[in-house]
Amino acid sequence: MPKILLADDDEKLLHTVADWLSTQGFTVETAGDGAAAAILMRSVDYDVIVVDWEMPGKSGPEVCKEYRDARGETPILMLTAKGAIEEKEKGFLSGADDYLTKPFHPKELLLRIRSLLGRRVQSNKNSYEFASLKLDLVKNAVFHGEERLKLTANEYSLLDFLIRNPEKCFSTESLISKIWKSDKAVTDQAVRVCIARLRTKLESYNCKTTIVADPGFGYKLTDKSV
């Protein structure tokens, strides 16, 4: 699942939008002020960052500029009630990639986020396929042929990430950073257990794919038939 940071000091909006995005297949982390957002942006690898303009501690433009000055590359969407072209220009100059004026419809936010994700991976596809597996982003499911794999939330998130990045090695630390929420105390052992369960499930569906360990490098999804 793509990992998103949502930063806004409007607590009701923050939790409503975060809950809704979670139902759309995203792992969402939240920050209620600019300072907290800045800390998370420095320490966690997100796929998209959504920040409000007006926040206590640090404003959205300040947070964006600091992140870009530190060579942060994740796409940023700015939320704001400001509509003047001069304000939009300020937002873009601070490092934002897109701009959404409040109030907004959740579906518009979703479209903007998916567009930014598409820029990052250079794909706007609704699905990804590798060997015998298909990741369906509309249904938030993984299929082996016509059969839908029965996966836990963590298993789905891990397989989602690996299908998007097949044959690439990732350490347990990078998998934790990319998949699990940063406020969860996830251990290397927990990752190994999740991978072991996934291997067993893939075998039970007679998949041509498996997750292998590359000593000294990490884990990767590979095609056994090659």
Secondary structure, DSSP 8 states (H G I E B T S, - for coil): --EEEEE-S-HHHHHHHHHHHHHTT-EEEEESSHHHHHHHHHHS--SEEEEESS-SSS-HHHHHHHHHHTT--S-EEEEES---HHHHHHHHHHT-SEEEESS--HHHHHHHHHHHHHHHHT---SEEEETTEEEETTTTEEEETTEE----HHHHHHHHHHHHSTT--B-HHHHHHHHS-TTS---HHHHHHHHHHHHHHHHHTT-SEEEEEETTTEEEEEETT-
